[in-house]
Amino acid sequence: METVVSGIRSTGKLHLGNYYGAIQNFIKMQHEYNCYFFIADLHSLTTHPTPSDLHGNVKQVLVEYLAAGIDPEQATIYIQSDVPEVAELYLYLNMNAYLGELERATSFKDKVRASPDNVNAGLLTYPVLMAADIIIHKATKVPVGKDQEQHLEMARTFGNRFNRLYNNEYFPEPYAFSYGDKLVKIPGLDGKGKMGKSEGEGNAIYLSDSPEVIRKKVMKAVTDGGPATENQQKPDEIQNLFDLMKVVSTDDTYNHFNNLYNTMQIRYGDLKKQLAEDMVLATAPIREKINDIANDSEYLSRVARLGADKARESARKTISEVREIIGFRSF
């Protein structure tokens, strides 16, 4: 059975983009692959969260992974920092990661431009830690979006470099994996791009948002003055609303409002009210489970311990073999 690895940074609540863009596929994968889904709390340290924020964010993601349908008996769900072998492999890979290639990483250059006063070594070596996350379990499939493909290519580079350096075909090459389905891009409510945590609170619909919050956010979504001609191309901000409707609403609902737009009869207020109610309905089962699981500390501790044990069993084997390959031996 092939191994799948994917992680999500512990930087806050999960939103519809996370769910429809990734987690729905995770739920299918867990029954057909050897899956490791981790919460990347080490990665989040580049932004210097407070201890209480870090712990709260990790708990939030764990709760929402479980509420969304990831089964700890089927997949390995673990917290990155609970597996110290990842940090050890990160150290070994860093010894053969070169400054020039790390500085050329698109994500690093973007971070430097966005936060010139926080250019830390963790940002520079982010791709190395990501490589360690993947190859510690000798994964061959990694569900990633377009923005992470360069990091995955670098993970292959670091794994292959280790293999060549020690003349040992130890690490397999990991490749992007979309589970045979076209990756779903969930747009944000600001009309500019994809839904994301970094785009502002009003851009995203979170899985834990109350019905009232969802309605308020959707009603504030950007619109225009309406179509000037029949069957005209929708501007981005309007297309975004229809793309969201395509995901959470029925085909009949989508076709109804699409027809109204094409015949210049659209009323955006009605469109947004319907979209909000469909979002409330789509997130209701998850929201109810979030509230139940968040209050069950004993269950959360048990899941975290189970995941750490399973992930460490895999990671310890890899590190033991890597140390032997490198030449670390006890006397």
C-alpha positions, -999 to +999 in steps of 0.1 A: +000+000+000+015+033-011+020+060+016+004+095+014+016+124+035-001+158+039+001+185+066-017+217+075-001+245+094-016+252+129-024+288+122-061+288+129-095+274+119-102+254+088-123+270+061-144+258+031-113+260+009-095+235+032-125+212+033-135+211-004-100+216-017-082+189+005-100+172+034-128+156+013-101+139-007-083+129+026-115+112+037-115+090+006-077+084+006-077+070+042-095+039+031-072+031+002-037+043+012-014+044+042-021+079+052-003+103+075-020+136+081-001+159+104-006+193+121+025+214+112+031+232+145+069+234+139+063+252+106+041+277+124+070+289+146+083+311+118+056+335+127+063+334+165+029+324+180+025+327+217+024+294+236-014+297+243-021+306+206+001+277+194-017+252+217-051+265+209-045+264+171-032+229+172-063+218+192-086+236+167-071+218+137-071+184+154-108+189+164-118+200+129-099+172+112-118+147+133-152+165+128-147+167+091-144+129+089-108+118+092-108+086+112-078+081+136-083+043+132-079+045+094-053+072+090-025+084+112-033+119+125-005+134+145+011+166+157+044+173+140+062+183+172+052+149+188+076+132+164+111+145+172+126+122+145+113+148+120+136+175+135+165+150+134+160+143+097+156+180+090+191+185+105+206+159+083+190+172+052+200+208+060+237+197+058+232+191+021+208+220+013+225+249-003+219+286+003+215+295-034+187+270-040+169+279-008+171+316-016+156+310-050+125+293-036+095+314-047+078+311-013+109+324+005+111+354-018+074+361-013+079+360+025+109+383+024+088+409+004+059+405+027+078+405+061+113+420+055+118+423+093+111+386+099+135+369+075+145+340+098+163+307+091+131+288+095+116+306+065+147+299+045+148+262+053+110+257+052+114+234+021+139+213+040+115+207+069+087+200+044+110+174+028+117+158+062+079+156+069+074+137+036+103+114+033+104+105+070+075+081+061+090+073+026+058+087+010+053+085-027+021+106-029+016+141-016-016+160-020-005+196-028-018+227-046+000+246-073+017+269-047+035+239-031+047+221-062+081+238-060+085+226-024+077+191-035+103+193-063+128+204-037+118+174-015+127+151-044+160+170-048+170+166-011+160+129-011+178+121-043+209+141-031+210+119+001+207+088-021+236+099-043+258+111-015+256+078+003+253+056-028+221+042-015+186+043-032+169+047+002+143+075-003+117+071-030+106+101-050+073+117-038+049+132-064+019+154-064-013+135-059-049+147-066-066+114-062-077+114-098-100+143-093-094+179-105-083+200-076-111+222-063-102+259-060-125+276-035-127+314-041-128+339-013-156+364-006-134+394-014-136+387-052-098+386-056-086+351-053-088+318-034-102+315+001-075+317+027-067+325+063-042+353+054-067+372+033-087+386+063-115+373+084-142+383+060-127+364+031-132+329+044-161+308+057-148+287+085-162+253+093-169+264+129-186+297+119-221+300+133-251+305+109-253+341+119-216+347+111-219+329+078-249+351+068-232+383+077-200+374+058-218+363+026-241+394+026-209+416+026-194+398-003-183+420-032-207+425-061-212+449-090-240+469-105-254+439-124-251+426-160-255+452-188-262+427-215-277+392-217-252+363-214-223+386-206-192+372-190-193+374-153-166+396-136-143+379-111-162+389-080-195+376-094-180+344-109-166+337-074-201+337-059-213+313-086-183+291-081-191+289-044-227+281-052-216+253-076-199+237-046-225+240-018-258+243-036-279+220-058-276+220-096-312+233-098-303+263-075-272+271-094-290+269-128-318+291-115-295+319-105-273+315-135-303+319-158-314+350-139-280+365-144-279+356-181-314+372-186-305+403-166-330+396-139-305+388-111-309+403-077-276+399-058-293+401-024-314+370-033-283+352-046-263+359-015-292+349+009-295+316-009-258+310-009-256+318+028-283+293+036-267+266+015-234+272+033-251+270+067-267+237+056-235+223+042-214+230+073-241+221+099-230+184+105-193+194+108-201+224+131-221+202+155-193+176+157-167+204+163-186+215+193-190+180+207-153+169+201-139+202+214-154+195+248-141+159+250-105+164+262-100+127+270-109+117+234-086+144+220-057+132+242-063+096+232-063+105+195-031+126+198-013+098+217-024+071+191-012+093+162+021+101+179+027+064+185+019+053+150+039+082+134+069+076+156+070+039+148+074+048+112+098+077+118+120+057+142+126+030+116+136+056+090+159+075+114+176+043+125+183+033+089+194+068+080+218+070+109+233+036+098+236+048+062+253+081+073+277+062+095+265+069+130+271+036+149+273+028+186+306+014+199 
